[in-house]
Amino acid sequence: MSAFLNVEQSLTNRHWVGPGPESDRLTEAMVQETRLPHPLARILVARGVPPMEAASFLEPTLRDLLPDPREMLDMEKASARFLAAVKARERIAIFADYDVDGGSSAALLLVWLRQMGLDPTLYIPDRIDEGYGPNVPAMETLARDHDLIICVDCGTLSHEPVAAAKGADVIILDHHLGGETLPDCVACVNPNRQDETKDLAHLCAASVVFLMLVDVNRLMRGEGLKGPDLIAMLDLVALATVADVAPLIGCNRALVRQGLKVMGRRDRVGLRALADVSRMDQAPNAYHLGFLLGPRLNAGGRIGAADLGARLLSTTDEAEAQALADRLDQLNTDRRDIENRVREAALKQAEDRGLDAPLVWAAGEGWHPGVVGIVAARLKEATNRPAVVIGLDKGIGKGSARSINGVDLGASIQRVAAEGLLLKGGGHKMAAGLTVEEGKLEAAMERLAELLAKQGAGAGGPRDLRIDTLLMPGAATTDLIEQIEQAGPFGQGAPAPRFAFPAMEITGARQVGESHLRFSFGDGLGQKRDAIAFGAFDSAIGPALAKPGATRFHLAGRLEINTWGGRSKVQLRLEDAAPAIETL
């Protein structure tokens, strides 16, 4: 396929690919049959939406898309045991993961149970001292003082810890990849169990928790009882879905779309405080959840107290919410400093090892386990390869891994663990965690690379950058953006459309912060638009566009509305650029 705008290799070493003739034909047919604007029709075609389903796709509803909770195995058992505990006023403990999905899952249960007059115990393990998931000492302790333990966003592979919960029943509400056998518990509700047959693998843990509460509320209605308002809790589900990078397909679209509306009401005290310290001054969208709120909530589990996020999301006290939000904001700043140091060292090590292999990886003594996942994501983005980053401490390495589309990293890591090269490991297709003895590190990474190569990792050259359509500055209006957002929310599995602006003049380029670039661009005919390029000076983009007297450039990125000081303007969030002088 010929390069779009003849960009064979951009400033970020990517090959631009545009829509083909078949896409053009289908887009024109979509416009004729639906009378939708051309850019919106183009997005629907890219999503594989036929014209007769366009209207329902643009208005996703929970009524149409939310699955019956009991389609999942063990849901009936989980709901019945949970409701029995509520009726009997039993002592309930919630054991949650320390990330946003775990904190949101815990908050859903905390809010629901408190509205029913119960005061459950929250337990979130320390990332460094205890690691991910249930552990034997914690489960033994919780079992002594509680009748029911609910593990959320964890537990599916925790056979020994669950067995250690003597005297207490255990319910697991999870979404991580399951093994051949399940822990001995009352119920393990997980769309990624190996024996699940329903196509719900895209659900995050908070969605699984939400579906159980839907089923519980339905049981209560059957008995003439009324449960808490679940619609008001959709902000937590939306937050977890986006922050956990769950694909925005199927019912996830409806959950996030409705959850953003709920969040926009600013009713939840903790989220309101967090939005304010994050300096959000417009209606929330998926970007805010993934890049402003999510990182701050994760900061507690990464380098601070693991339960800060769940406490913030479930509190009703204004003063406590403000204090927790301020603390998380500061921890996030500290986290960025730690991350930058580890990222530089990891990238250097990976470069020395070679970036063309099926797997890029790095390991270092004393690297903070709270940032290795973020750094792995940075390596993955920079190399278009699955990446693993490991922090070593006293001969044991704890690491995180991130994958690329089409490569199931979680299953491969789980296999390496089963072969004895890892102490433990598992996760999703796109993200996973592992623990390894330092003496087996090289062998484990070599074996993992071998498994990933069989899935096609490392086979590609420069990454393709897919362009949806050309656009000129004058057509980039707020009306266009509002039309496009009808096809949202955008995120993992449903990327926002990417526009290319051909042969643009660059003016007013200036560095902001440590590595970002702000500038204006135009076609030379009077129409100009603003742009922001985050991390531009970490690549060739910043120096090239900021150079005085620079040539014209093809620009590629996403359009957004930037609100500042009460004024809203169209802004391009630049992702890539290429000199245009040779193609004019």
N, C-alpha and C positions, 0 to 999 in steps of 0.2 A: 504494500500500500504506500502511495506517495505521501511524503510528509506534508502536513497542513501548513500553508504559507511557506513551504519549502524549508521548514525548520527541521533539519536532520539532527542537530545537536544544539540545544539551547544553552543558556548561561548556567543552568543546573544539570547539564549533560542529559537532557531528555529529548526524545523524539516526539514531535507533535503529531497527533492523529485526529482528524476531523470526521464529521459524519459522511457516510458514503451515499451513493445514489439511492439505495433502497431506503435509507432513513429519510432522505429528502422526499421520496415518493409517498412514504407513509405519513410524513408530517403534513404534506399538502392534502392528503385524503382526510386526515384528522381535522384539519382546519375546515374543509368543505362540509364534513358531516356534523361537526360540533359547533362551528362558528367561534371556536376559542381563539385567542390571540396566538400568533405564530410561535413565539418563544415558549408559551405554555404547552402548545401542541407538541413542540419538539421534545420537551421534557417527558411528556406522557409516552411518546413513542420510545424514547430511551428506556423508560421503565417497563416497556412491554405491555402497556395498557391499551386494549382495543377501544375504538370509538364508542361502542355501546356501554362500556364500563367507565367512561371518563367522568361522568357526573358523580357516581358513587365513590370513585377514587378521590375526587377533589373534596368530598365531604365524608371522610371516614368517621363512622360512629361506633361506639362500644356496643350498641344494640346489634349491629350487623357483624362485627368482627371479633368481639370477645368470645373466646371458646367456653364451652361448658366446662367448669372446673373438674367435673368428674370424668372428663376424657383422659385425665392423667391418672396413672396407677397410684393406688394408695390414698387418693384424695378423700374418699369417703371415710376411711379409717382415721385420717388426720383430723378432719372436721369434727367427727363424732367425739373423738378423745378430747380435742380442744374445748368443745362446747361443754362436755361433761365436767372438765376441770373448772370452767367458768361458773357453771351452775353450783358446783360443790364448794366454790371459793377455795380451791386448792392453791397451794404454793407453786407458783410458776416461775421458771428461770428462762431467760433468753440468752443463748450463746451465739454471738454474731461475729462475722468477719470484720476486719478493721478498715475496709475500704468504703466508698460511698454506697455501693450496693448493699453491703452488710449493715451499714449504719441506717440506711433508709428502710431496709427490711425490719430491723429492730425497732425503729421508730414507728412503723406501721402497727406493730404488735403492741408497743408501749401505749400509743395513743388510743388504740381500740380498747385495750384492757382497762386503762385508766378511766375511760368514759363509761365502762361497765362497773366501775367501783373497785377494781383490783389494783394492787401495787406490785407488779412483777419485778424480779431482779434482773438487771442487765449485767452481762459478763462479756467483755471483749478482750481477747488475749493480747498481751504485749508482743509486738512484732519481733523484737530482738530476743527477749527472754523465753517466750513460749512458741513463737512461730505461728504459722497459719493453722487454723482449724482446732477442733477439740483435742485436748491432751488429757492423759490419765489423771494427774493430780487435780486439775480443775473440775473434771467431770465427777470424780469421787467426792470432792468437797460440795459441789452443787447438789449431788444426789442425796447427801445427808440432810439437807435442809429444804428440799423441794420435792414435790410429787410429780411434776412434769417439767422436762427440759426440752425446749424447742431450739434446735440448731438451724440458723438461717445463713444462707450463702456459704455453707460449709457442712461437713459431716458425712458426705456420701462415701468417702474412702476411709472413714475413721472407725474401723472395726474395733480395735482394742479400746480406745477411749469410750466409745458408746457402751461396750460391754462392762466398763469399769463403773458405770452409773448405776450401781446396785441399789435397788429399792425405789428408783424413779423410772417413770416411763419417758421415752425419748421419741420426739417427732423431728424429722429432718425435712427442711424445705430449702432446696438447693437447686443449682443449675449446672454445676461442674460435671465434667465427664465421669460417668460411673465405671466401676470395674465389673468383673464377671460375677462377683457376689456383692451383696449389700450388708451393711451392719444389721445386727439383730435388734430391731427397734419396732415400735408400734406402727410407724409409717415412714416411708422415704418417698416424698413427692419430688420428682426431679424429671424435667422433660428430656434430660440427657442420660437417663438410665439406659443401659444397653437393651433392656427388654421393652422400652417404650416404642410404640408404633405410631403415635400421633406426631404430626409435623409442628411441634412447638419448641424446637431446640433453640429458637431465637429469643426465648423469654429470659429475662434476668431473674435473679432471686426475688427481688421485690415484687415482680409480677406474679411469681408463684405464691408468695405470701398473700398478695392482694386477692388472687383467685381463691385461696382457702377462705379468706374472710368473706368473699362473695358467697361461697357455699355455706359458711356458718350463718351468715345473715339470712340466707334462704331457709335453712333449717329452723332458725328462730321464728321467721314469719309463719312457717308451718305450724308452730306451736302458739301462735298469737302473740309473739314477743317482737320487740323492735330493737334492732342493733344500731350501732353508730353509723353516721353518714359516710359511706365509702367514697362517694364522688369527691368529697372535700379532702380526701387523702390522695387523690391522683397526682398532686404536685410531687409527692414523695416517689411515686412510681415513675413519673416522667424523669425526675432527677437521676434516679438509679439507672434507668434504661439508657440515657444519653451518656452519663459518666462512666458506665461500665462498657461502653462502646458496643451495645447490643444493636443488631441491624434494625433499621427503622422500616420494617416491612410488616405486613399483616396487621395483627392487633396492636403491635408496638406503635404503629403510626397513630392509631386512635388513642392509645393510652397517653402518648406524648402530646398529641394535639390538645386533648382535653385537659391534661395535667398542666400545660402551659397557661391555659385559660384560668385554671384554679390558682396557679401561682401568681398570675397577674393581679389577682384581687388582694394580694399581700396580707392574707389572713393569718398565715402561720408566722408566729412571732420570731422563731429562729431564722427562717429563711428571709424574712424582712430585714432583720439585723445584718445577716450575711450579705444580702444584696446591697445594703447601704455601705458597708465597709469595702465592698468590691466596686463601689462607685458606679453601679448600674443606674442609669437615668432614663431607661426606656422599657417598654414591655419586654418581658423575658422571651428569649428564643433558645433554640438548641445550642447555639454557640455559647450563650451565657452559662448554660448548665454545664457544658463540657469544658470550658476554658476559664471561667471566672469562679463559679460556685464549687464545681467538682474538685479542682485542685486545693482549694482552701479546706474543704471538708476532709479530703484525703490527708492533708498535712498533719492532722492529729495522729492518725495511725502510722504515718511515716516516721516522724521524728519527735512527736509529743506524746500525750496521753491518748491511748487508743479509743477511749470512749467519748472524746470531745464531740465528734460529729453526731453521733446518735443522741447525745444529751441535748445538743443544740436543736436538732430536728424535732425533738419530742417535748421540749420545754414550753410552758405557757407563761413563764415569768419574764417580763421585759428586761429587768436588770440582769438576770442570769443570761438571757440571750445576748445582750450587748457585750457582757464580759466574755462569753464563749466565742462570739464572732470576732472580737478584737484579738483574742488569744490565737485563734486559727489564722487570722490574717497575718499576724506576726510570724507564726510558725511557717506559713507559706513563703514568706520572704526569706526566712532562714533556710528553708528547704531548697529554694532556688540557688542560694550561695553554695550549699553542699553539692547540689546536682551539677553545677557548672564545673566544679573541681573534678568530680568523678568523670563527667562527660569528656573533658579534655584528655584525661589519662586513658580512659577506655578507648576513645577514638584513635589515639596514638598507638596503643597496643594492637588494636584491630587492624590498623593500616600496616603495621610491621608484620602481622601474621598473614595479611592478604585479604582484600575485600571482594575477590572474585569467587570465593568458595561458596558452597551451598549454605553455609552457616558462618556468620561473623560473631565472634565472641571475645570477651575480655573478662579477666578476673584480677582482683587486687586485694591486698591485705588491708583491712580496716575500712574498705568501702562501705558506706552506710547502707544497710539493707533496705532502708526506707526510700532510697532513690534509684536503686538498680533497675526497677521496672521502667521508670521514666527514661533513664539513659538507654536501656535496651530499645525503647521506642524510637529514640533519636538515631541510634545506629541503624535500625531497620529503615527509617525514612531516608537516611543518607545513602544507603547502599542498595535498597530494594532487595534485601536478603533477610531471612529470619535471623534474629539476633538474640544472644544470651549475654547477660552481664551478671557477674557473681562477686559478692563480697566475701572475703576469706577471714576467718577468725579462729585461731587455735586449731588449725587443721581441718576445719569444716567450712564448706562454702554454701552460702544461701544465695540463690539467684532468681532472676525473673527473665522471662523470654517473651518475645513478641514476634508475630508471624506476618506474612504477606498473604494476599488473597490467593486462594487455591491450594494452600499448604496447611495441613492439619498438624499444628505444632503440639497441641495437647496430647493427642494420641501417640505421637512419636516419643515424647518425653515419658509418657506412662509406660511405653514399651521398654525404653532404656532402664527405667526403674525396675520393671519386672525382671529384666535380665541381670540385675544386681549391680549395675554400674552407678546407679544413683541410690541414695538412702531413701528418698521418696521424691515423687514428682507427679504433676497432673495439672489439669486446667481446662481451658477452652481450645477451640481451633486456633484462635488468634492470640491468645495469651496464656501463659502457664508459669508455674513456679517449680523450683527444684531444690533439693539439698544433696550435696555430694561431698565425699571425702576428698581432701586435696590430692591424695595419692592416686585417685582414680579420675581426676579431672580431665586430663588429656584424653584418656581412653573413652570417657563418657561423651566428650564433645565430638571426638572422631566418629563414634557410633551414631550419635544424633545427626551429624552432618550426612552420614551415609544414608540414613532413613529419609532425611529431608530431600536428598538428591533424587531419590526414587520417585518423589512427588513433583519433581521439576524445579525445585529450588536451585537457584544459581545458574539456570539455563539461559536466562535472558541477558541481553546486553543493556544498553541505556533504557531506562524506564520510559514507557509511553506516557505522554500527557494527553489525555483525551479532551478535546475541545468540542463543545456542543454547537456553537455557531459563532459567526462573525458579528461584530457590533461596532457602531461608530459612537463617539462620545455623545452626540446629540440625542441618540435613541436610548441612552442609559438614564432613565427617569425614575422618579419614585413610583409612578403609575406602573411601569414595567416591573419593578421589584415587587410591588403588591400583587400583581398578576402571577408572578412566578411563585410567590409564597403560598399560593393556593395549592400547589403540588407538594408542599412540605408536610411535616418538618423534615429538614435535611440533616443527614449525618451518616453514620456507618451503614453501608448497604444501600443508601439513598443519597448520593452526593448532590449538593447544590449544583446547578448548571454552571459550567465554566465558559466564559466568553473570551474571545480573542479580539483585541483592538489592533488593527494593522497599521504599521508604519507611523507610530505616534511620536510627536515632539515632546521631549521631557523638559519641564521648567520647574524652578523653585525647589529642586531636590536638596534635602537636608537630613542629616542624621539626627535621630531622636533616641534617647536612652543609649544603651550600650551597643545595640546592633541593628536598630530598626531604621527604616527610611520612609520619609514622607515626601511626596512630590505631586505635581500636577502634570497632566498630559492632555494633548489636544491634537486635532487633525490639521492644524494650520489654517483653518477656515473660521476660527473664532470660537468654536465649541471646546470647552475644557472641562475636565473632571479631576477630582482629587483622588489620591491613592495612598495606601499604606502597605509597606512590605515588611512584615515582621521577620527578624533575623536576617535581613538582607545582607548585612556585613559579615555574616558567617558563611556567605557564599560569594560567587562572582557578581551577583546582581547589584549589591550596594555600590561597590567601586565603579562598575560600568555605568550605572544610571546617574550617579552623582558626579561623574567626571565633567568638568566644564567643557561646553561645546560638543557634548556627546552626540553621536549620530541618532537617527530615528530608530525606534525599537518596536517590534511586535510585543504586545503585552498580553498576558493571560491570567485570569483570576476570577473571583466571585464578586458579585455586586452586593452591596449592603447599604443600609441607611445609617449614617453616622449622626447621632444626636449630640449636640454640645451647646451648652448655654441656652437651651430652649429652642435651638434651631436645628433643622434636619436637612442633611445634604446627602446626595448620592456619593458613594465612595467605592473604589475598586480595592479589594483585598488581593494584592498581587501575589501570584504563586510562581510565575516564571516569566522570563523575557528572553528575547533573542534579537541581535542586531538585524535591522531591516534593509540596510543599504544595498545588499546584494540582490534583493528581491523586488526592489522598486521598479 
